[in-house]
Amino acid sequence: MTLHITPRERHALELLARGHSTAEVAAVLGISAHEIEALLKGLFATMGAAGQREAVAAAHRRGLLA
């Protein structure tokens, strides 16, 4: 199954995988904390992940992260 995520979602996921907090990810992406929460909620749903750790692990398994 092909997973379709946006470049912004991929960037956020890469930052999370590197250990950045959601506040740091929001700052890097230039969006508000509310917007990053919504982006991550959608990303986790797309990936079928219950949270950040599960999403990062799934991304590694699917080869989405370097």
C-alpha positions as CSV (number, residue, x, y, z in Angstrom):
1,M,0.0,0.0,0.0
2,T,1.4,3.4,-1.0
3,L,1.2,6.1,1.6
4,H,0.5,9.6,0.3
5,I,1.8,12.3,2.6
6,T,2.5,15.9,1.8
7,P,6.0,17.4,1.7
8,R,5.1,19.4,4.8
9,E,3.9,16.2,6.6
10,R,7.1,14.4,5.6
11,H,9.2,17.4,6.9
12,A,7.4,17.4,10.2
13,L,7.8,13.6,10.5
14,E,11.6,13.9,9.8
15,L,11.9,16.6,12.5
16,L,10.0,14.4,15.0
17,A,12.2,11.5,14.2
18,R,15.2,13.6,15.0
19,G,13.8,14.3,18.4
20,H,12.3,17.8,18.0
21,S,9.3,18.7,20.1
22,T,6.1,19.7,18.4
23,A,6.7,23.3,19.4
24,E,10.1,23.1,17.6
25,V,8.5,21.5,14.6
26,A,5.9,24.3,14.5
27,A,8.6,26.9,14.7
28,V,10.7,25.3,11.9
29,L,7.6,25.0,9.6
30,G,6.5,28.6,10.5
31,I,3.1,27.6,11.7
32,S,1.2,27.8,15.0
33,A,1.1,25.2,17.7
34,H,-2.6,24.6,16.9
35,E,-1.8,24.1,13.2
36,I,1.0,21.6,13.9
37,E,-1.3,19.6,16.2
38,A,-3.9,19.4,13.4
39,L,-1.2,18.5,10.8
40,L,0.2,15.7,13.1
41,K,-3.3,14.4,13.9
42,G,-4.0,14.1,10.2
43,L,-0.6,12.5,9.6
44,F,-1.0,10.0,12.3
45,A,-4.5,9.1,11.0
46,T,-3.1,8.6,7.5
47,M,-0.4,6.4,8.8
48,G,-2.7,4.4,11.1
49,A,-0.5,5.5,14.1
50,A,-1.8,6.1,17.6
51,G,0.9,8.7,18.2
52,Q,4.3,10.2,17.5
53,R,6.5,7.2,18.3
54,E,4.3,4.8,16.4
55,A,4.2,7.1,13.4
56,V,8.0,7.5,13.3
57,A,8.5,3.7,13.7
58,A,6.0,3.1,10.8
59,A,7.8,5.7,8.7
60,H,11.1,3.9,9.2
61,R,9.5,0.6,8.3
62,R,8.1,2.0,5.1
63,G,11.3,3.7,4.1
64,L,9.9,7.2,4.4
65,L,12.8,8.4,6.5
66,A,16.5,8.4,5.7
